[in-house]
Amino acid sequence: MTTPTTTQDMLDERYGRTSTPRRRWTIGLIIAAGVVIAGLFAWMTIANALDDVSADTTGFTVDDARSVTLSFQVTAPIGRTVACVLEAQDEDHGVVGWKVVELPASQTHARAFRETIPTTAEATTGLVNACWVT
């Protein structure tokens, strides 16, 4: 005597919804691949954030027609040397002076600096263009 099958069993068999070892293996591989991809994405995001540098211009003084003194703050990874490009601009936002400064490694996360930028004409502003870990 055969055991009666339920309607759900008959529908699963008819439409191929039965669970086979191969299907379980395939689903397991798909899940494992998804976990590995998510882990790699998380690691790349964290690794990029470890070398993140931010800089803020806190003030400037036009010393004379040939120089600007720039005050700025840099937030960088502890123990890493940082380089920054400083700019002086005229009233039309043309660059009239620039300087690359290398800031030594420190045990402090955020530091403040003052640098004088030589100019070719009178500047109206000074700013930090970019900073990066060297």
PyMOL commands that place a pseudoatom at each C-alpha (Angstrom):
pseudoatom trace, name=CA, resn=MET, resi=1, chain=A, elem=C, hetatm=0, pos=[0.000, 0.000, 0.000]
pseudoatom trace, name=CA, resn=THR, resi=2, chain=A, elem=C, hetatm=0, pos=[1.394, 3.383, -0.958]
pseudoatom trace, name=CA, resn=THR, resi=3, chain=A, elem=C, hetatm=0, pos=[1.202, 6.297, 1.343]
pseudoatom trace, name=CA, resn=PRO, resi=4, chain=A, elem=C, hetatm=0, pos=[-1.075, 9.019, 0.132]
pseudoatom trace, name=CA, resn=THR, resi=5, chain=A, elem=C, hetatm=0, pos=[0.709, 12.165, -0.928]
pseudoatom trace, name=CA, resn=THR, resi=6, chain=A, elem=C, hetatm=0, pos=[-0.543, 15.565, -0.067]
pseudoatom trace, name=CA, resn=THR, resi=7, chain=A, elem=C, hetatm=0, pos=[-1.592, 18.106, -2.600]
pseudoatom trace, name=CA, resn=GLN, resi=8, chain=A, elem=C, hetatm=0, pos=[1.495, 20.170, -1.751]
pseudoatom trace, name=CA, resn=ASP, resi=9, chain=A, elem=C, hetatm=0, pos=[3.790, 17.161, -2.453]
pseudoatom trace, name=CA, resn=MET, resi=10, chain=A, elem=C, hetatm=0, pos=[2.094, 16.580, -5.803]
pseudoatom trace, name=CA, resn=LEU, resi=11, chain=A, elem=C, hetatm=0, pos=[2.423, 20.264, -6.767]
pseudoatom trace, name=CA, resn=ASP, resi=12, chain=A, elem=C, hetatm=0, pos=[6.094, 20.381, -5.696]
pseudoatom trace, name=CA, resn=GLU, resi=13, chain=A, elem=C, hetatm=0, pos=[6.887, 17.310, -7.768]
pseudoatom trace, name=CA, resn=ARG, resi=14, chain=A, elem=C, hetatm=0, pos=[4.922, 18.533, -10.762]
pseudoatom trace, name=CA, resn=TYR, resi=15, chain=A, elem=C, hetatm=0, pos=[6.601, 21.977, -10.859]
pseudoatom trace, name=CA, resn=GLY, resi=16, chain=A, elem=C, hetatm=0, pos=[10.110, 20.891, -9.871]
pseudoatom trace, name=CA, resn=ARG, resi=17, chain=A, elem=C, hetatm=0, pos=[10.183, 22.372, -6.387]
pseudoatom trace, name=CA, resn=THR, resi=18, chain=A, elem=C, hetatm=0, pos=[11.660, 19.309, -4.785]
pseudoatom trace, name=CA, resn=SER, resi=19, chain=A, elem=C, hetatm=0, pos=[14.838, 19.749, -2.765]
pseudoatom trace, name=CA, resn=THR, resi=20, chain=A, elem=C, hetatm=0, pos=[17.716, 17.763, -4.218]
pseudoatom trace, name=CA, resn=PRO, resi=21, chain=A, elem=C, hetatm=0, pos=[21.265, 17.549, -2.833]
pseudoatom trace, name=CA, resn=ARG, resi=22, chain=A, elem=C, hetatm=0, pos=[22.565, 19.370, -5.919]
pseudoatom trace, name=CA, resn=ARG, resi=23, chain=A, elem=C, hetatm=0, pos=[20.131, 22.231, -5.414]
pseudoatom trace, name=CA, resn=ARG, resi=24, chain=A, elem=C, hetatm=0, pos=[21.073, 22.572, -1.722]
pseudoatom trace, name=CA, resn=TRP, resi=25, chain=A, elem=C, hetatm=0, pos=[24.777, 22.596, -2.740]
pseudoatom trace, name=CA, resn=THR, resi=26, chain=A, elem=C, hetatm=0, pos=[24.155, 25.331, -5.334]
pseudoatom trace, name=CA, resn=ILE, resi=27, chain=A, elem=C, hetatm=0, pos=[22.240, 27.487, -2.861]
pseudoatom trace, name=CA, resn=GLY, resi=28, chain=A, elem=C, hetatm=0, pos=[25.041, 27.030, -0.317]
pseudoatom trace, name=CA, resn=LEU, resi=29, chain=A, elem=C, hetatm=0, pos=[27.644, 28.144, -2.862]
pseudoatom trace, name=CA, resn=ILE, resi=30, chain=A, elem=C, hetatm=0, pos=[25.606, 31.219, -3.777]
pseudoatom trace, name=CA, resn=ILE, resi=31, chain=A, elem=C, hetatm=0, pos=[25.271, 32.199, -0.114]
pseudoatom trace, name=CA, resn=ALA, resi=32, chain=A, elem=C, hetatm=0, pos=[28.999, 31.623, 0.512]
pseudoatom trace, name=CA, resn=ALA, resi=33, chain=A, elem=C, hetatm=0, pos=[29.924, 33.733, -2.528]
pseudoatom trace, name=CA, resn=GLY, resi=34, chain=A, elem=C, hetatm=0, pos=[27.644, 36.531, -1.286]
pseudoatom trace, name=CA, resn=VAL, resi=35, chain=A, elem=C, hetatm=0, pos=[29.292, 36.488, 2.141]
pseudoatom trace, name=CA, resn=VAL, resi=36, chain=A, elem=C, hetatm=0, pos=[32.787, 36.624, 0.589]
pseudoatom trace, name=CA, resn=ILE, resi=37, chain=A, elem=C, hetatm=0, pos=[31.829, 39.537, -1.697]
pseudoatom trace, name=CA, resn=ALA, resi=38, chain=A, elem=C, hetatm=0, pos=[30.267, 41.455, 1.218]
pseudoatom trace, name=CA, resn=GLY, resi=39, chain=A, elem=C, hetatm=0, pos=[33.413, 40.855, 3.294]
pseudoatom trace, name=CA, resn=LEU, resi=40, chain=A, elem=C, hetatm=0, pos=[35.701, 42.123, 0.530]
pseudoatom trace, name=CA, resn=PHE, resi=41, chain=A, elem=C, hetatm=0, pos=[33.565, 45.233, 0.068]
pseudoatom trace, name=CA, resn=ALA, resi=42, chain=A, elem=C, hetatm=0, pos=[33.656, 45.944, 3.816]
pseudoatom trace, name=CA, resn=TRP, resi=43, chain=A, elem=C, hetatm=0, pos=[37.443, 45.482, 3.938]
pseudoatom trace, name=CA, resn=MET, resi=44, chain=A, elem=C, hetatm=0, pos=[38.037, 47.803, 0.971]
pseudoatom trace, name=CA, resn=THR, resi=45, chain=A, elem=C, hetatm=0, pos=[35.824, 50.471, 2.552]
pseudoatom trace, name=CA, resn=ILE, resi=46, chain=A, elem=C, hetatm=0, pos=[37.688, 50.280, 5.862]
pseudoatom trace, name=CA, resn=ALA, resi=47, chain=A, elem=C, hetatm=0, pos=[41.131, 50.181, 4.198]
pseudoatom trace, name=CA, resn=ASN, resi=48, chain=A, elem=C, hetatm=0, pos=[40.352, 53.349, 2.215]
pseudoatom trace, name=CA, resn=ALA, resi=49, chain=A, elem=C, hetatm=0, pos=[39.121, 55.144, 5.339]
pseudoatom trace, name=CA, resn=LEU, resi=50, chain=A, elem=C, hetatm=0, pos=[42.381, 54.383, 7.203]
pseudoatom trace, name=CA, resn=ASP, resi=51, chain=A, elem=C, hetatm=0, pos=[44.345, 56.817, 4.981]
pseudoatom trace, name=CA, resn=ASP, resi=52, chain=A, elem=C, hetatm=0, pos=[41.650, 59.498, 4.882]
pseudoatom trace, name=CA, resn=VAL, resi=53, chain=A, elem=C, hetatm=0, pos=[42.925, 63.062, 5.318]
pseudoatom trace, name=CA, resn=SER, resi=54, chain=A, elem=C, hetatm=0, pos=[40.785, 66.168, 5.693]
pseudoatom trace, name=CA, resn=ALA, resi=55, chain=A, elem=C, hetatm=0, pos=[41.891, 69.796, 5.789]
pseudoatom trace, name=CA, resn=ASP, resi=56, chain=A, elem=C, hetatm=0, pos=[40.035, 72.961, 6.715]
pseudoatom trace, name=CA, resn=THR, resi=57, chain=A, elem=C, hetatm=0, pos=[41.142, 76.528, 6.088]
pseudoatom trace, name=CA, resn=THR, resi=58, chain=A, elem=C, hetatm=0, pos=[40.685, 78.391, 9.378]
pseudoatom trace, name=CA, resn=GLY, resi=59, chain=A, elem=C, hetatm=0, pos=[41.885, 81.808, 8.221]
pseudoatom trace, name=CA, resn=PHE, resi=60, chain=A, elem=C, hetatm=0, pos=[44.260, 83.822, 6.071]
pseudoatom trace, name=CA, resn=THR, resi=61, chain=A, elem=C, hetatm=0, pos=[46.048, 87.151, 6.135]
pseudoatom trace, name=CA, resn=VAL, resi=62, chain=A, elem=C, hetatm=0, pos=[47.210, 89.064, 3.063]
pseudoatom trace, name=CA, resn=ASP, resi=63, chain=A, elem=C, hetatm=0, pos=[50.637, 90.154, 4.296]
pseudoatom trace, name=CA, resn=ASP, resi=64, chain=A, elem=C, hetatm=0, pos=[51.543, 92.288, 1.279]
pseudoatom trace, name=CA, resn=ALA, resi=65, chain=A, elem=C, hetatm=0, pos=[51.442, 92.151, -2.535]
pseudoatom trace, name=CA, resn=ARG, resi=66, chain=A, elem=C, hetatm=0, pos=[53.829, 89.182, -2.527]
pseudoatom trace, name=CA, resn=SER, resi=67, chain=A, elem=C, hetatm=0, pos=[52.627, 86.865, 0.253]
pseudoatom trace, name=CA, resn=VAL, resi=68, chain=A, elem=C, hetatm=0, pos=[49.649, 85.399, 2.100]
pseudoatom trace, name=CA, resn=THR, resi=69, chain=A, elem=C, hetatm=0, pos=[49.752, 83.615, 5.457]
pseudoatom trace, name=CA, resn=LEU, resi=70, chain=A, elem=C, hetatm=0, pos=[47.324, 80.710, 5.658]
pseudoatom trace, name=CA, resn=SER, resi=71, chain=A, elem=C, hetatm=0, pos=[46.013, 79.083, 8.840]
pseudoatom trace, name=CA, resn=PHE, resi=72, chain=A, elem=C, hetatm=0, pos=[44.626, 75.587, 8.447]
pseudoatom trace, name=CA, resn=GLN, resi=73, chain=A, elem=C, hetatm=0, pos=[43.825, 72.413, 10.344]
pseudoatom trace, name=CA, resn=VAL, resi=74, chain=A, elem=C, hetatm=0, pos=[44.634, 68.900, 9.129]
pseudoatom trace, name=CA, resn=THR, resi=75, chain=A, elem=C, hetatm=0, pos=[43.022, 65.707, 10.406]
pseudoatom trace, name=CA, resn=ALA, resi=76, chain=A, elem=C, hetatm=0, pos=[45.138, 62.713, 9.417]
pseudoatom trace, name=CA, resn=PRO, resi=77, chain=A, elem=C, hetatm=0, pos=[45.996, 59.181, 10.528]
pseudoatom trace, name=CA, resn=ILE, resi=78, chain=A, elem=C, hetatm=0, pos=[48.300, 59.044, 13.565]
pseudoatom trace, name=CA, resn=GLY, resi=79, chain=A, elem=C, hetatm=0, pos=[51.922, 58.361, 12.702]
pseudoatom trace, name=CA, resn=ARG, resi=80, chain=A, elem=C, hetatm=0, pos=[51.606, 59.160, 8.979]
pseudoatom trace, name=CA, resn=THR, resi=81, chain=A, elem=C, hetatm=0, pos=[53.354, 61.934, 7.027]
pseudoatom trace, name=CA, resn=VAL, resi=82, chain=A, elem=C, hetatm=0, pos=[50.970, 64.206, 5.100]
pseudoatom trace, name=CA, resn=ALA, resi=83, chain=A, elem=C, hetatm=0, pos=[51.504, 66.571, 2.162]
pseudoatom trace, name=CA, resn=CYS, resi=84, chain=A, elem=C, hetatm=0, pos=[49.208, 69.488, 1.327]
pseudoatom trace, name=CA, resn=VAL, resi=85, chain=A, elem=C, hetatm=0, pos=[48.885, 71.915, -1.584]
pseudoatom trace, name=CA, resn=LEU, resi=86, chain=A, elem=C, hetatm=0, pos=[48.199, 75.483, -0.448]
pseudoatom trace, name=CA, resn=GLU, resi=87, chain=A, elem=C, hetatm=0, pos=[46.933, 78.141, -2.856]
pseudoatom trace, name=CA, resn=ALA, resi=88, chain=A, elem=C, hetatm=0, pos=[46.665, 81.907, -2.968]
pseudoatom trace, name=CA, resn=GLN, resi=89, chain=A, elem=C, hetatm=0, pos=[44.077, 83.341, -5.364]
pseudoatom trace, name=CA, resn=ASP, resi=90, chain=A, elem=C, hetatm=0, pos=[43.300, 86.783, -6.705]
pseudoatom trace, name=CA, resn=GLU, resi=91, chain=A, elem=C, hetatm=0, pos=[39.863, 88.401, -6.918]
pseudoatom trace, name=CA, resn=ASP, resi=92, chain=A, elem=C, hetatm=0, pos=[39.089, 86.541, -10.174]
pseudoatom trace, name=CA, resn=HIS, resi=93, chain=A, elem=C, hetatm=0, pos=[39.934, 83.192, -8.478]
pseudoatom trace, name=CA, resn=GLY, resi=94, chain=A, elem=C, hetatm=0, pos=[43.116, 82.896, -10.500]
pseudoatom trace, name=CA, resn=VAL, resi=95, chain=A, elem=C, hetatm=0, pos=[45.976, 81.149, -8.743]
pseudoatom trace, name=CA, resn=VAL, resi=96, chain=A, elem=C, hetatm=0, pos=[48.701, 83.694, -7.975]
pseudoatom trace, name=CA, resn=GLY, resi=97, chain=A, elem=C, hetatm=0, pos=[50.712, 81.496, -5.621]
pseudoatom trace, name=CA, resn=TRP, resi=98, chain=A, elem=C, hetatm=0, pos=[50.945, 77.929, -4.418]
pseudoatom trace, name=CA, resn=LYS, resi=99, chain=A, elem=C, hetatm=0, pos=[53.078, 75.848, -2.153]
pseudoatom trace, name=CA, resn=VAL, resi=100, chain=A, elem=C, hetatm=0, pos=[53.389, 72.143, -1.331]
pseudoatom trace, name=CA, resn=VAL, resi=101, chain=A, elem=C, hetatm=0, pos=[54.091, 71.523, 2.356]
pseudoatom trace, name=CA, resn=GLU, resi=102, chain=A, elem=C, hetatm=0, pos=[55.029, 68.207, 3.911]
pseudoatom trace, name=CA, resn=LEU, resi=103, chain=A, elem=C, hetatm=0, pos=[53.753, 67.792, 7.447]
pseudoatom trace, name=CA, resn=PRO, resi=104, chain=A, elem=C, hetatm=0, pos=[55.699, 65.365, 9.640]
pseudoatom trace, name=CA, resn=ALA, resi=105, chain=A, elem=C, hetatm=0, pos=[54.107, 62.343, 11.285]
pseudoatom trace, name=CA, resn=SER, resi=106, chain=A, elem=C, hetatm=0, pos=[52.571, 62.976, 14.683]
pseudoatom trace, name=CA, resn=GLN, resi=107, chain=A, elem=C, hetatm=0, pos=[50.861, 61.154, 17.526]
pseudoatom trace, name=CA, resn=THR, resi=108, chain=A, elem=C, hetatm=0, pos=[48.008, 63.685, 17.344]
pseudoatom trace, name=CA, resn=HIS, resi=109, chain=A, elem=C, hetatm=0, pos=[45.020, 63.112, 15.072]
pseudoatom trace, name=CA, resn=ALA, resi=110, chain=A, elem=C, hetatm=0, pos=[44.195, 66.802, 14.376]
pseudoatom trace, name=CA, resn=ARG, resi=111, chain=A, elem=C, hetatm=0, pos=[46.796, 69.563, 14.128]
pseudoatom trace, name=CA, resn=ALA, resi=112, chain=A, elem=C, hetatm=0, pos=[46.820, 73.271, 13.265]
pseudoatom trace, name=CA, resn=PHE, resi=113, chain=A, elem=C, hetatm=0, pos=[49.405, 74.976, 11.042]
pseudoatom trace, name=CA, resn=ARG, resi=114, chain=A, elem=C, hetatm=0, pos=[50.342, 78.418, 9.651]
pseudoatom trace, name=CA, resn=GLU, resi=115, chain=A, elem=C, hetatm=0, pos=[52.256, 78.718, 6.390]
pseudoatom trace, name=CA, resn=THR, resi=116, chain=A, elem=C, hetatm=0, pos=[53.243, 81.705, 4.252]
pseudoatom trace, name=CA, resn=ILE, resi=117, chain=A, elem=C, hetatm=0, pos=[52.591, 81.366, 0.524]
pseudoatom trace, name=CA, resn=PRO, resi=118, chain=A, elem=C, hetatm=0, pos=[54.679, 83.499, -1.863]
pseudoatom trace, name=CA, resn=THR, resi=119, chain=A, elem=C, hetatm=0, pos=[52.606, 85.134, -4.621]
pseudoatom trace, name=CA, resn=THR, resi=120, chain=A, elem=C, hetatm=0, pos=[53.251, 86.654, -8.036]
pseudoatom trace, name=CA, resn=ALA, resi=121, chain=A, elem=C, hetatm=0, pos=[50.546, 89.297, -7.590]
pseudoatom trace, name=CA, resn=GLU, resi=122, chain=A, elem=C, hetatm=0, pos=[48.362, 90.559, -4.771]
pseudoatom trace, name=CA, resn=ALA, resi=123, chain=A, elem=C, hetatm=0, pos=[46.097, 87.790, -3.482]
pseudoatom trace, name=CA, resn=THR, resi=124, chain=A, elem=C, hetatm=0, pos=[42.639, 88.161, -1.982]
pseudoatom trace, name=CA, resn=THR, resi=125, chain=A, elem=C, hetatm=0, pos=[42.349, 84.705, -0.413]
pseudoatom trace, name=CA, resn=GLY, resi=126, chain=A, elem=C, hetatm=0, pos=[44.281, 81.641, 0.620]
pseudoatom trace, name=CA, resn=LEU, resi=127, chain=A, elem=C, hetatm=0, pos=[43.065, 78.053, 0.869]
pseudoatom trace, name=CA, resn=VAL, resi=128, chain=A, elem=C, hetatm=0, pos=[44.054, 74.413, 1.203]
pseudoatom trace, name=CA, resn=ASN, resi=129, chain=A, elem=C, hetatm=0, pos=[43.553, 72.756, -2.199]
pseudoatom trace, name=CA, resn=ALA, resi=130, chain=A, elem=C, hetatm=0, pos=[44.244, 69.113, -1.249]
pseudoatom trace, name=CA, resn=CYS, resi=131, chain=A, elem=C, hetatm=0, pos=[46.031, 66.898, 1.282]
pseudoatom trace, name=CA, resn=TRP, resi=132, chain=A, elem=C, hetatm=0, pos=[47.102, 63.240, 1.129]
pseudoatom trace, name=CA, resn=VAL, resi=133, chain=A, elem=C, hetatm=0, pos=[49.107, 60.657, 3.033]
pseudoatom trace, name=CA, resn=THR, resi=134, chain=A, elem=C, hetatm=0, pos=[52.643, 60.289, 1.664]
for i in range(1, 134): cmd.bond("trace and resi %d" % i, "trace and resi %d" % (i + 1))
show_as sticks, trace
zoom trace
